[in-house]
């Protein structure tokens, strides 16, 4: 068997998983989450509420963080009952929560559920909890169902007094065992599966029908992959969706030339640079030549400077034209394609070569003017040979420097990242540091030189 397109598992019951299944939010392979955290440099999100002596604490309401509490808002304790119904054997949760509304983009799981249902997410986040029915959670494991049936049996005498479906539903709950304790923090999916609160609004489709994520206001859904990411990652300058939809959308985008002022400046400067340097070149070539050494040197290198500036103006016009043609959406999603294209490389050569010709010509001309006295004794013919040699050296050096990065033998010195297609392990170009982090996470300790 040739495993060229799979991720080999070193832990768990699976031998391998498809590359397309990597980093989908579910742990299929044992070490998948640690590898994906290294490849994307994504901090681990907190999905549970810290519990100290039976009480729950939200984020900065933890004991000992008094100074942070004063910077945000005071914290107060509230009794949080699941679905508003007492549960036999399960005490109500005493929860310490902020006294004012918060930005809930950065909280997930239990913390988001409690804050949203307590009205602490700015008032626009709906409470996702709904009363459980007697037929809820048919798809849960047997251990959860058996506890629920025993709990129902304990309430049967109360239920027999009223056969009303509404009353019947009001008393039904699901109790989950965690060690020696029981809890009723259960969310009912539309599929019939039930998940715990830490699996709600945690950026993973735990229900299978997205009913635990679709209404959450702390997430952003990637357009193509349908993967959920934290809303705080939308428009943060780092690509987190394979299709770039988190950075290329109605709220943000990326263009070759950012800002109207710079776009207008590129067109104006480019047009003037091309026209004025064309005039300068015409005069340099066709005006009568002065047969003296100083005039010869000045004229030749002014022509070279005009050629360099003309190339820079052409570059500005072409870049402005490409920017107008691609627009915000086209360049934002096709940035890597454009940057690795021959057209972009050609423009880079034009710009670098023009800038180098102008720079070297001005440098040589400045040096010549300083040492003018020493060249008066040279014959005119020898002076012309020296000027021709200097011009050739400037042009060849400028072209070499401009083309150096695209020469195959040297291109590795200029590559700052590798972009992969149709592989979810890396999103966007990955540099050497990210590759080494993934290798260390998978294989253990490795040396930088390996």
C-alpha positions as CSV (number, residue, x, y, z in Angstrom):
1,X,0.0,0.0,0.0
2,X,1.4,3.4,-1.0
3,X,0.3,6.1,1.5
4,X,1.4,9.2,-0.4
5,X,-1.9,11.1,0.1
6,X,-2.8,10.3,3.7
7,X,-1.8,11.3,7.2
8,X,-0.3,8.3,9.1
9,X,-1.6,8.0,12.6
10,X,0.8,7.1,15.4
11,X,-1.9,6.9,18.0
12,X,-5.5,5.8,18.3
13,X,-7.3,3.0,16.5
14,X,-6.9,4.4,12.9
15,X,-3.9,3.7,10.7
16,X,-4.4,6.8,8.7
17,X,-6.8,9.5,7.7
18,X,-7.3,11.4,4.4
19,X,-5.5,14.7,4.1
20,X,-8.8,16.4,3.4
21,X,-10.0,15.3,6.9
22,X,-7.1,17.0,8.6
23,X,-7.8,20.0,10.9
24,X,-11.5,19.7,10.6
25,X,-12.0,20.3,14.3
26,X,-12.5,16.6,15.3
27,X,-9.8,14.4,16.7
28,X,-9.7,11.3,14.4
29,X,-6.0,10.3,14.8
30,X,-4.8,10.9,18.3
31,X,-2.3,13.7,17.5
32,X,-4.3,15.5,14.9
33,X,-5.2,18.5,17.0
34,X,-1.6,19.1,18.2
35,X,-0.3,18.9,14.7
36,X,-2.9,21.3,13.4
37,X,-2.3,23.7,16.3
38,X,1.4,23.8,15.3
39,X,0.6,24.2,11.5
40,X,-1.8,27.1,12.0
41,X,-0.4,28.6,15.2
42,X,-3.9,28.7,16.6
43,X,-4.3,29.1,20.3
44,X,-6.4,26.6,22.1
45,X,-9.9,27.9,23.0
46,X,-11.4,27.5,26.4
47,X,-14.8,25.8,26.2
48,X,-15.5,24.9,29.9
49,X,-16.3,26.9,33.0
50,X,-13.7,26.8,35.8
51,X,-15.2,25.2,38.9
52,X,-13.9,25.9,42.3
53,X,-15.6,24.2,45.3
54,X,-18.8,23.6,43.3
55,X,-19.1,27.1,41.9
56,X,-18.6,28.1,38.3
57,X,-16.5,31.1,37.1
58,X,-16.6,32.9,33.8
59,X,-13.2,34.1,32.4
60,X,-12.0,37.0,34.5
61,X,-14.4,36.3,37.3
62,X,-12.0,33.7,38.5
63,X,-10.8,34.2,42.1
64,X,-7.5,36.0,42.3
65,X,-8.0,38.2,39.2
66,X,-9.4,41.2,41.1
67,X,-7.4,43.8,39.2
68,X,-8.7,42.5,35.8
69,X,-12.2,42.5,37.2
70,X,-11.9,46.1,38.1
71,X,-10.8,47.0,34.6
72,X,-13.8,45.3,33.0
73,X,-16.9,45.1,35.2
74,X,-17.7,43.7,38.6
75,X,-18.7,40.1,38.8
76,X,-21.8,38.7,40.6
77,X,-23.1,35.3,41.4
78,X,-26.3,33.9,39.9
79,X,-28.0,30.5,40.2
80,X,-28.1,28.9,36.8
81,X,-30.7,26.2,36.4
82,X,-30.7,24.1,33.2
83,X,-34.0,24.7,31.5
84,X,-35.3,26.2,34.7
85,X,-36.2,22.7,36.1
86,X,-34.7,21.2,39.3
87,X,-32.9,17.9,38.6
88,X,-32.9,15.1,41.2
89,X,-29.4,14.6,42.6
90,X,-27.9,17.6,40.6
91,X,-27.5,20.8,42.5
92,X,-28.1,24.1,40.6
93,X,-24.9,25.8,39.4
94,X,-23.9,28.9,41.2
95,X,-22.2,30.9,38.5
96,X,-20.0,34.1,38.8
97,X,-20.6,36.2,35.7
98,X,-19.8,39.8,34.7
99,X,-22.4,42.4,35.7
100,X,-22.4,44.1,32.3
101,X,-22.5,43.0,28.6
102,X,-19.4,41.7,27.0
103,X,-18.0,41.1,23.5
104,X,-18.6,37.3,23.2
105,X,-16.5,36.8,20.1
106,X,-13.7,35.4,22.3
107,X,-15.7,32.9,24.4
108,X,-16.8,29.5,23.4
109,X,-18.5,26.4,24.7
110,X,-20.0,26.6,28.2
111,X,-18.8,30.1,28.7
112,X,-20.7,31.3,25.6
113,X,-23.8,29.3,26.5
114,X,-24.0,30.8,30.0
115,X,-23.2,34.3,29.0
116,X,-25.6,34.4,26.1
117,X,-28.4,32.9,28.1
118,X,-27.7,35.4,30.9
119,X,-28.0,38.3,28.5
120,X,-24.3,39.2,28.8
121,X,-23.4,39.1,25.0
122,X,-24.7,42.5,24.1
123,X,-28.3,41.4,23.7
124,X,-28.0,40.2,20.1
125,X,-26.9,36.6,21.0
126,X,-29.8,34.2,21.4
127,X,-30.0,31.6,24.1
128,X,-29.7,28.3,22.4
129,X,-31.1,26.2,25.2
130,X,-34.5,24.6,24.7
131,X,-36.6,22.5,27.1
132,X,-35.9,18.8,26.5
133,X,-38.7,16.4,25.6
134,X,-39.3,12.8,26.5
135,X,-38.1,11.8,23.1
136,X,-35.0,13.9,23.1
137,X,-31.5,12.4,22.7
138,X,-32.3,9.1,21.0
139,X,-28.9,9.1,19.4
140,X,-26.8,9.3,22.5
141,X,-24.6,6.5,23.8
142,X,-26.3,3.8,26.0
143,X,-24.7,5.1,29.2
144,X,-26.4,8.5,28.9
145,X,-29.7,6.9,27.9
146,X,-29.7,4.5,30.8
147,X,-29.2,7.3,33.3
148,X,-32.0,9.2,31.6
149,X,-34.4,6.2,31.8
150,X,-33.6,5.7,35.5
151,X,-34.3,9.3,36.1
152,X,-37.6,9.1,34.3
153,X,-38.6,6.1,36.3
154,X,-37.9,8.0,39.5
155,X,-40.4,10.6,38.3
156,X,-43.0,8.3,37.0
157,X,-45.4,8.7,39.9
158,X,-45.4,12.5,39.4
159,X,-45.9,12.1,35.7
160,X,-48.9,9.8,36.2
161,X,-50.8,12.6,37.9
162,X,-50.8,14.6,34.7
163,X,-50.6,13.2,31.2
164,X,-50.4,16.6,29.6
165,X,-47.6,16.6,26.9
166,X,-46.6,20.1,28.1
167,X,-46.3,19.0,31.7
168,X,-44.6,15.8,30.6
169,X,-42.0,17.7,28.6
170,X,-41.4,20.2,31.5
171,X,-40.2,17.4,33.8
172,X,-38.0,15.5,31.4
173,X,-34.2,15.9,31.5
174,X,-31.1,14.1,30.7
175,X,-28.5,13.4,33.3
176,X,-24.9,12.6,32.3
177,X,-22.4,11.0,34.6
178,X,-18.9,12.4,34.9
179,X,-16.9,10.4,37.4
180,X,-18.9,10.2,40.7
181,X,-21.0,13.3,39.8
182,X,-24.0,13.9,37.5
183,X,-24.9,16.9,35.5
184,X,-27.8,18.0,33.3
185,X,-25.9,20.4,31.0
186,X,-27.2,18.8,27.8
187,X,-28.1,20.5,24.5
188,X,-30.5,18.7,22.2
189,X,-29.5,18.7,18.5
190,X,-32.1,18.6,15.7
191,X,-30.6,15.3,14.7
192,X,-31.7,13.7,18.0
193,X,-28.1,13.6,19.3
194,X,-27.4,15.4,22.5
195,X,-24.1,17.1,23.4
196,X,-22.8,18.9,26.5
197,X,-22.5,22.6,26.8
198,X,-18.8,22.6,26.1
199,X,-19.5,21.3,22.6
200,X,-22.0,24.1,21.8
201,X,-20.6,27.2,19.9
202,X,-17.1,25.7,20.1
203,X,-16.4,26.0,16.3
204,X,-17.0,22.3,15.7
205,X,-20.2,20.8,14.2
206,X,-20.7,18.2,17.0
207,X,-24.4,17.7,16.2
208,X,-23.8,16.8,12.6
209,X,-26.5,19.2,11.4
210,X,-24.8,22.4,12.7
211,X,-27.6,23.1,15.1
212,X,-25.0,23.6,17.8
213,X,-23.2,26.2,15.8
214,X,-25.5,27.9,13.3
215,X,-27.0,30.5,15.6
216,X,-23.8,31.3,17.5
217,X,-22.6,34.9,17.2
218,X,-19.0,34.1,18.1
219,X,-18.1,32.3,14.8
220,X,-17.5,32.9,11.1
221,X,-18.3,30.1,8.6
222,X,-15.8,29.7,5.7
223,X,-17.6,29.8,2.4
224,X,-16.2,26.8,0.6
225,X,-15.1,24.4,3.4
226,X,-18.1,25.3,5.7
227,X,-15.6,25.2,8.6
228,X,-16.3,27.5,11.6
229,X,-13.6,29.8,12.9
230,X,-13.7,32.3,15.7
231,X,-15.3,35.6,14.7
232,X,-12.3,37.4,16.1
233,X,-10.2,35.8,13.2
234,X,-12.3,37.5,10.5
235,X,-10.4,40.3,8.9
236,X,-7.4,39.9,11.2
237,X,-4.8,39.8,8.4
238,X,-4.2,36.1,8.7
239,X,-5.8,33.6,6.4
240,X,-7.8,30.9,8.3
241,X,-10.1,29.7,5.6
242,X,-8.9,27.6,2.7
243,X,-10.9,29.8,0.3
244,X,-9.7,33.1,1.9
245,X,-13.3,34.0,2.7
246,X,-12.4,35.2,6.2
247,X,-10.1,37.9,4.7
248,X,-11.9,38.5,1.4
249,X,-15.5,39.4,2.1
250,X,-17.8,42.4,2.4
251,X,-16.0,43.6,5.6
252,X,-12.4,43.5,4.3
253,X,-10.2,42.6,1.4
254,X,-6.8,43.2,-0.1
255,X,-5.7,45.0,-3.2
256,X,-2.3,45.5,-4.9
257,X,-2.5,49.2,-4.2
258,X,-4.4,50.0,-1.0
259,X,-6.3,53.2,-0.7
260,X,-7.8,55.6,-3.3
261,X,-5.0,58.2,-2.7
262,X,-2.3,55.7,-3.5
263,X,-4.2,54.4,-6.6
264,X,-4.5,58.0,-8.0
265,X,-0.9,58.7,-7.1
266,X,0.3,55.6,-9.0
267,X,-1.5,56.7,-12.2
268,X,-0.4,60.3,-12.0
269,X,3.2,59.6,-11.2
270,X,3.4,56.7,-13.7
271,X,2.0,58.9,-16.5
272,X,4.3,61.8,-15.8
273,X,7.3,59.6,-15.4
274,X,6.7,58.0,-18.8
275,X,5.9,61.2,-20.7
276,X,8.7,63.4,-19.1
277,X,11.3,60.7,-19.6
278,X,10.3,60.1,-23.2
279,X,10.9,63.8,-23.8
280,X,14.2,63.6,-22.0
281,X,15.3,60.6,-24.0
282,X,14.3,62.2,-27.3
283,X,16.3,65.3,-26.5
284,X,19.2,63.2,-25.3
285,X,19.4,61.2,-28.5
286,X,18.6,63.8,-31.1
287,X,19.9,67.1,-29.8
288,X,23.3,68.1,-31.2
289,X,26.2,66.5,-29.3
290,X,28.8,68.6,-27.6
291,X,32.3,67.2,-28.4
292,X,33.9,67.6,-25.0
293,X,34.6,65.1,-22.2
294,X,32.4,66.5,-19.5
295,X,29.5,67.0,-21.9
296,X,29.8,63.5,-23.2
297,X,29.7,61.9,-19.7
298,X,26.9,64.1,-18.5
299,X,24.7,63.4,-21.5
300,X,25.3,59.6,-21.6
301,X,24.5,59.1,-17.9
302,X,21.5,61.5,-18.1
303,X,20.1,59.2,-20.8
304,X,20.7,56.2,-18.6
305,X,18.9,57.9,-15.7
306,X,16.0,58.7,-18.0
307,X,15.8,55.1,-19.1
308,X,15.8,53.9,-15.5
309,X,13.1,56.4,-14.5
310,X,11.1,55.5,-17.7
311,X,11.1,51.8,-16.7
312,X,9.9,52.7,-13.2
313,X,7.1,54.8,-14.7
314,X,6.1,51.9,-16.9
315,X,6.1,49.6,-13.9
316,X,3.8,52.0,-12.0
317,X,1.3,52.2,-14.9
318,X,1.2,48.4,-15.4
319,X,0.7,47.8,-11.6
320,X,-2.1,50.4,-11.5
321,X,-3.7,48.7,-14.6
322,X,-3.5,45.2,-13.0
323,X,-4.9,46.6,-9.8
324,X,-7.9,48.1,-11.6
325,X,-8.5,44.9,-13.6
326,X,-8.3,42.5,-10.6
327,X,-10.1,44.6,-8.1
328,X,-10.5,43.9,-4.4
329,X,-12.0,40.4,-4.7
330,X,-9.9,39.2,-7.6
331,X,-6.5,40.0,-6.0
332,X,-7.5,39.1,-2.5
333,X,-8.4,35.5,-3.4
334,X,-5.8,35.2,-6.2
335,X,-2.9,36.8,-4.4
336,X,-0.6,33.7,-4.4
337,X,-1.5,33.0,-8.0
338,X,-0.5,36.5,-9.0
339,X,2.7,36.7,-6.9
340,X,4.0,33.4,-8.4
341,X,3.0,34.3,-12.0
342,X,5.4,35.2,-14.9
343,X,3.6,38.5,-15.3
344,X,4.4,39.5,-11.7
345,X,8.0,38.3,-12.2
346,X,8.4,40.4,-15.3
347,X,7.0,43.5,-13.6
348,X,9.5,42.9,-10.8
349,X,12.4,42.7,-13.2
350,X,11.3,46.0,-14.9
351,X,11.0,47.8,-11.6
352,X,14.3,46.5,-10.1
353,X,16.3,47.0,-13.3
354,X,15.0,50.5,-13.8
355,X,15.7,51.5,-10.1
356,X,19.2,50.0,-10.3
357,X,20.1,51.7,-13.6
358,X,19.1,55.1,-12.2
359,X,20.9,54.5,-8.9
360,X,24.2,53.3,-10.5
361,X,24.1,56.0,-13.1
362,X,23.7,58.7,-10.6
363,X,26.4,57.2,-8.4
364,X,28.9,57.0,-11.3
365,X,28.0,60.6,-12.5
366,X,28.5,61.9,-9.0
367,X,31.9,60.2,-8.7
368,X,32.9,61.5,-12.2
369,X,32.1,65.1,-11.2
370,X,34.3,64.8,-8.1
371,X,37.3,63.5,-10.1
372,X,36.7,65.6,-13.2
373,X,40.2,67.2,-13.0
374,X,41.9,63.8,-13.2
375,X,40.2,62.9,-16.5
376,X,41.1,66.0,-18.5
377,X,44.3,64.4,-19.6
378,X,42.5,61.4,-21.2
379,X,42.1,61.4,-25.0
380,X,38.5,61.7,-26.3
381,X,38.6,58.2,-27.9
382,X,39.8,56.6,-24.6
383,X,37.2,58.6,-22.7
384,X,34.4,57.2,-25.0
385,X,35.7,53.7,-24.4
386,X,35.6,54.2,-20.6
387,X,32.1,55.6,-20.7
388,X,30.9,52.7,-22.9
389,X,32.5,50.2,-20.5
390,X,30.8,52.0,-17.5
391,X,27.4,51.9,-19.3
392,X,27.7,48.2,-20.1
393,X,28.7,47.4,-16.6
394,X,25.7,49.3,-15.1
395,X,23.2,47.7,-17.5
396,X,24.6,44.2,-17.0
397,X,24.8,44.6,-13.2
398,X,21.3,46.0,-13.0
399,X,19.9,43.2,-15.1
400,X,21.7,40.5,-13.1
401,X,20.5,41.8,-9.8
402,X,16.9,42.1,-11.2
403,X,16.9,38.5,-12.6
404,X,18.8,36.9,-9.7
405,X,15.7,36.0,-7.6
406,X,14.0,34.1,-10.5
407,X,17.1,32.0,-11.4
408,X,16.2,28.4,-10.5
409,X,19.5,27.7,-8.8
410,X,19.1,30.7,-6.4
411,X,15.4,30.9,-5.9
412,X,15.4,29.0,-2.6
413,X,17.3,32.0,-1.1
414,X,14.3,34.2,-1.8
415,X,11.3,31.8,-1.0
416,X,9.6,32.9,2.2
417,X,6.8,30.3,2.2
418,X,5.2,27.3,0.4
419,X,1.5,27.2,-0.5
420,X,-0.3,23.9,-0.8
421,X,-3.4,23.2,-2.8
422,X,-6.2,21.0,-1.6
423,X,-4.5,20.2,1.8
424,X,-6.1,21.6,4.9
425,X,-3.0,21.1,7.1
426,X,-1.6,24.5,6.0
427,X,-3.7,27.5,5.1
428,X,-1.9,30.2,3.1
429,X,1.9,30.1,2.6
430,X,3.8,28.3,5.3
431,X,7.3,29.3,6.2
432,X,10.2,27.1,7.5
433,X,9.2,27.8,11.1
434,X,5.7,26.4,10.7
435,X,7.0,23.4,8.9
436,X,9.5,22.7,11.7
437,X,6.7,23.1,14.3
438,X,4.6,20.5,12.5
439,X,7.5,18.1,12.3
440,X,8.3,18.5,15.9
441,X,4.7,18.0,16.9
442,X,4.5,14.8,14.9
443,X,8.0,13.2,15.3
444,X,9.1,14.8,18.5
445,X,12.4,16.7,19.0
446,X,14.3,17.4,15.8
447,X,17.4,19.6,15.1
448,X,17.2,22.8,13.1
449,X,19.8,21.4,10.6
450,X,18.0,18.1,10.0
